[in-house]
Amino acid sequence: MPPSASAEHVLVVARARDFLTACRCACDVAYEGELTECTPEELTRALADPAPELIFIDGDGLDDHGRAVVARIRAIPSVAAVPLFVVGTRLTVLDRWTVVAANAFAVPLPELTVDVLATVIQEGLQYAKTTPGEDSSQIESQIHLCVDDGGNLPIEAFLLLLAVAWQSGSLPDPAFSALLNAAIESGHDVSALDAIEQACHAPIPLVDVDASELPEVRRWYLYAFGLWMTLGAGDSVPSFSPATQVFGFTLGVSPRMRAVIQGLVEQRRREGTDSTETFPYEDFLRAMLPVLEASVELSVAPPPPRRDDEILDLTDDDVDDERAANS
């Protein structure tokens, strides 16, 4: 039954009976409004009713883990602001990447239980009622990058490199093998490597990424890796794309350090001292990191003290000019 015009309701898009049953029970626990259900084929009719507060999508029981349903919903202006939650126990890293790129929430679960779904519904409702500028919800439609216990980069870091590389319209020749090797060096398993392979066969979009928890050295490495992939073959120095500059901003690499890294990458390519097939982290540490650390030291070093004769030669205008420069 469709909801009344004034009733608040949650919409569930699913085919699997178990998922629908769990959602009904979870709403009984966590929600006082109504629950409506539809299959993907009934989506147009369901969205013709008053807009729901939340939309839940079965990520396990639908084709492509619900990504096509997310794309359809996001193309409808009347529900563009409704939070979407793709919930499942078999969501891959690439599923999550694509869902987040569509401004939706991917909720990977170890198991589908009523209690867990009730918690997701409560947090989703809290998010939906949060006014702009407030931060009362723990849910974020964002990819967080952080190293594991061994200091290795997450697979999402390599997907970010691929998304940047695809912005030119085609993938550079060395991208697949270089990223695959880098992911293997970081200890990723077959499923993660499969995500890289899929993302090399078809473009993936840039997404909202939080890299603030990555160590600075790792962020420098990723930026250098991204620039290295844009070079292609030969010794020519490329014009780096706006996407690469956004990449540097996303990683929190300062404009000064971006320029230093770009110069190092270009120099090594011209001199033929780098590989054209891979970009190992150990090579970066050995060949580039000392220069980058020296650049940081120079940028934060205090100015040398003035000699007494320089101080004596200062005029009142010089002092005023210096005060103005430091203000």
C-alpha positions in Angstrom: 0.0 0.0 0.0 1.4 3.4 -0.9 1.9 5.9 2.0 -0.5 8.7 2.7 0.5 12.2 1.6 1.5 13.2 5.1 3.1 10.0 6.3 6.8 9.6 6.7 8.1 6.4 5.2 11.2 4.4 4.3 11.4 2.8 0.8 13.1 -0.6 0.4 14.1 -1.7 -3.1 14.7 -5.5 -3.1 13.7 -8.8 -4.4 15.0 -11.2 -1.7 12.4 -12.2 0.8 14.9 -12.5 3.6 16.1 -8.9 3.1 12.5 -7.5 3.1 11.6 -9.4 6.2 14.7 -8.1 8.1 13.9 -4.6 7.0 10.3 -4.8 8.2 11.5 -6.1 11.6 14.2 -3.4 11.8 11.6 -0.7 11.1 9.4 -2.1 13.8 12.3 -1.6 16.2 13.8 1.7 15.0 11.1 3.6 13.1 7.6 4.9 13.8 6.7 5.7 10.2 5.7 3.5 7.4 7.7 1.0 5.3 7.0 0.6 1.5 8.6 -2.0 -0.7 9.2 -2.3 -4.4 11.3 -4.2 -6.9 13.6 -2.4 -9.4 10.9 -2.7 -12.0 8.4 -0.9 -9.8 10.7 1.9 -8.9 9.2 4.6 -11.1 5.7 4.0 -9.6 7.1 3.9 -6.0 8.9 7.2 -6.5 5.8 8.9 -7.8 4.5 8.8 -4.2 5.6 11.3 -1.6 9.4 11.2 -1.3 10.6 8.8 1.4 12.9 9.8 4.2 15.4 7.0 3.3 15.8 4.5 0.6 17.3 1.1 1.3 18.7 -1.0 -1.5 19.5 -4.7 -1.3 23.1 -4.9 -2.3 23.2 -8.7 -2.3 20.0 -9.7 -4.1 20.0 -7.3 -7.1 22.0 -7.3 -10.3 25.4 -5.4 -10.0 24.8 -5.1 -6.3 22.2 -2.3 -6.7 24.5 0.1 -8.6 22.1 0.5 -11.5 19.2 1.3 -9.1 21.3 4.0 -7.4 22.0 5.6 -10.8 18.3 5.6 -11.7 17.3 7.2 -8.4 20.0 9.8 -8.5 18.7 10.9 -12.0 15.3 11.8 -10.6 15.3 15.4 -9.3 12.4 14.9 -6.9 14.4 12.4 -4.8 17.9 13.8 -5.4 18.4 14.8 -1.8 17.0 11.5 -0.3 19.7 9.5 1.4 20.4 6.1 -0.3 21.8 3.1 1.5 23.1 0.1 -0.3 23.3 -2.7 2.3 24.8 -6.1 1.8 27.2 -8.7 3.0 28.9 -9.2 -0.4 29.7 -5.6 -1.5 33.1 -5.3 -3.1 35.5 -2.4 -2.9 34.5 -1.4 -6.4 30.8 -1.5 -5.5 31.5 0.8 -2.6 33.5 3.1 -4.8 30.8 3.4 -7.4 28.0 3.9 -4.8 29.9 6.7 -3.0 30.6 8.3 -6.4 26.8 8.6 -6.8 26.5 10.3 -3.5 25.0 7.3 -1.7 26.1 5.2 1.2 27.6 1.8 0.9 27.0 -0.3 4.1 29.0 -3.5 4.0 27.9 -5.9 6.8 29.4 -9.1 8.1 25.9 -10.5 8.4 22.3 -9.2 7.9 20.5 -9.1 11.2 17.6 -7.1 12.5 19.6 -5.4 15.2 22.3 -4.2 12.7 19.7 -3.0 10.2 17.8 -1.1 13.0 21.0 0.7 13.9 21.6 1.6 10.2 18.0 2.9 10.0 18.4 5.0 13.2 21.7 6.6 12.0 20.2 7.1 8.5 17.2 9.0 10.0 19.5 11.0 12.1 21.5 11.9 9.0 18.4 12.8 7.0 17.2 15.2 9.7 20.6 16.8 10.2 20.5 20.4 9.1 23.4 21.8 6.9 26.4 22.7 9.0 25.7 20.2 11.8 27.5 16.9 12.2 25.3 14.8 14.4 25.6 11.6 12.4 28.3 9.0 12.2 27.5 8.1 8.6 29.5 9.6 5.9 29.3 9.2 2.1 33.0 9.3 1.7 36.0 7.0 1.1 38.6 7.2 4.0 42.2 6.3 3.2 44.3 5.0 6.0 47.2 2.5 6.2 46.9 -0.9 7.8 48.8 -2.2 10.8 51.8 -2.9 8.6 51.8 0.6 7.2 50.5 -0.5 3.8 48.2 1.6 1.6 44.5 0.5 1.2 43.3 -0.7 -2.2 41.1 2.4 -2.4 44.4 4.5 -2.8 45.2 2.6 -6.0 41.6 3.1 -7.2 42.0 6.8 -6.7 45.1 6.7 -8.8 43.2 4.9 -11.5 40.3 7.4 -11.3 42.7 10.3 -11.8 44.5 8.5 -14.7 41.1 7.9 -16.5 40.3 11.6 -16.5 42.4 12.0 -19.7 40.0 9.7 -21.5 42.3 6.7 -21.8 44.5 4.8 -19.4 48.3 5.1 -19.7 50.0 1.9 -20.9 51.9 1.2 -17.7 49.0 1.8 -15.3 47.7 -1.7 -15.0 51.0 -3.5 -14.3 52.3 -0.7 -12.1 49.2 -0.5 -9.9 48.9 -4.3 -9.8 52.5 -4.6 -8.6 52.1 -1.8 -6.1 48.9 -3.5 -4.7 50.8 -6.8 -4.4 53.6 -5.1 -2.6 51.0 -3.7 -0.1 49.8 -7.2 0.6 46.4 -7.1 -1.0 44.5 -10.3 -1.8 43.0 -11.6 -5.0 39.6 -9.8 -4.6 41.4 -6.5 -4.2 43.5 -7.2 -7.3 40.4 -8.0 -9.2 39.0 -4.6 -8.4 42.1 -3.0 -10.0 41.7 -5.2 -13.0 38.1 -4.2 -13.5 38.9 -0.5 -13.0 41.5 -0.8 -15.7 39.0 -2.1 -18.2 36.4 0.6 -17.7 36.7 4.1 -16.3 35.8 4.8 -12.7 34.8 8.2 -11.4 36.6 10.4 -8.9 35.0 10.3 -5.5 35.0 12.2 -2.3 38.1 11.0 -0.5 39.5 11.8 3.0 43.2 11.2 3.0 43.9 13.1 6.3 44.8 9.9 8.1 47.5 8.9 5.6 51.1 9.6 6.7 52.5 12.5 4.7 55.2 10.4 3.1 52.5 8.1 1.7 50.6 11.1 0.3 53.7 12.4 -1.4 54.2 8.9 -2.9 50.7 8.7 -4.2 51.0 12.2 -5.8 54.3 11.2 -7.4 52.8 8.0 -8.6 49.9 9.9 -10.2 52.2 12.2 -12.0 54.5 9.4 -13.2 51.5 7.7 -14.8 50.6 10.8 -16.8 54.1 10.9 -18.5 53.6 8.0 -20.9 56.5 7.0 -23.1 59.4 9.3 -24.1 61.2 12.1 -22.5 58.6 14.9 -23.2 57.4 16.9 -20.2 53.6 16.8 -20.1 51.1 19.5 -19.2 49.5 18.1 -16.1 45.7 18.0 -16.1 43.3 19.9 -13.8 42.4 16.4 -12.4 45.9 15.9 -11.3 45.9 19.2 -9.5 42.6 18.3 -7.8 44.4 15.0 -6.9 47.1 17.0 -5.1 44.6 19.0 -3.2 42.6 15.9 -2.2 45.8 14.3 -0.8 46.7 17.5 1.1 50.0 18.0 -0.7 51.0 21.7 -0.6 51.5 23.6 -3.8 55.2 23.9 -3.0 55.6 20.2 -2.5 53.6 19.5 -5.7 56.0 21.6 -7.7 59.0 19.8 -6.1 57.5 16.4 -6.8 56.6 17.3 -10.4 60.2 18.5 -11.0 61.7 15.3 -9.6 59.4 13.1 -11.7 60.1 15.1 -14.9 63.9 15.1 -14.2 64.1 11.4 -13.6 62.1 10.7 -16.8 64.4 13.0 -18.9 67.5 11.4 -17.4 66.2 7.9 -17.9 66.8 7.0 -14.3 63.3 5.8 -13.5 61.3 2.8 -14.7 58.7 3.2 -17.4 56.8 0.1 -16.2 56.6 0.3 -12.4 56.8 2.8 -9.6 57.8 1.0 -6.4 57.5 2.6 -3.0 61.0 1.6 -2.1 62.4 3.4 -5.1 60.5 6.5 -4.2 61.9 6.4 -0.6 65.5 6.0 -2.0 65.4 8.4 -4.9 62.9 11.1 -4.0 62.2 11.3 -0.3 65.6 12.8 0.7 65.0 15.7 -1.7 61.5 16.2 -0.4 62.5 16.2 3.2 65.3 18.7 2.5 62.7 20.9 0.7 60.5 20.8 3.8 63.4 21.7 6.1 64.2 24.7 3.9 60.6 25.8 3.8 60.3 25.8 7.6 63.8 27.0 8.5 63.9 30.4 10.2 65.6 33.3 8.4 69.3 33.8 9.2 69.9 36.5 11.8 70.9 39.9 10.7 74.4 41.1 11.1 74.9 44.1 13.4 76.0 46.3 10.4 72.8 45.4 8.5 70.7 46.4 11.5 72.5 49.7 11.8 72.0 50.5 8.1 68.2 50.1 8.3 66.2 53.3 7.8 62.8 54.0 9.3 61.2 53.3 5.9 63.0 49.9 5.8 61.6 49.0 9.2 58.1 50.1 8.2 58.3 48.0 5.0 59.4 44.9 6.9 56.6 45.3 9.4 54.1 45.6 6.6 55.5 42.4 4.9 55.2 40.4 8.2 51.8 41.7 9.1 
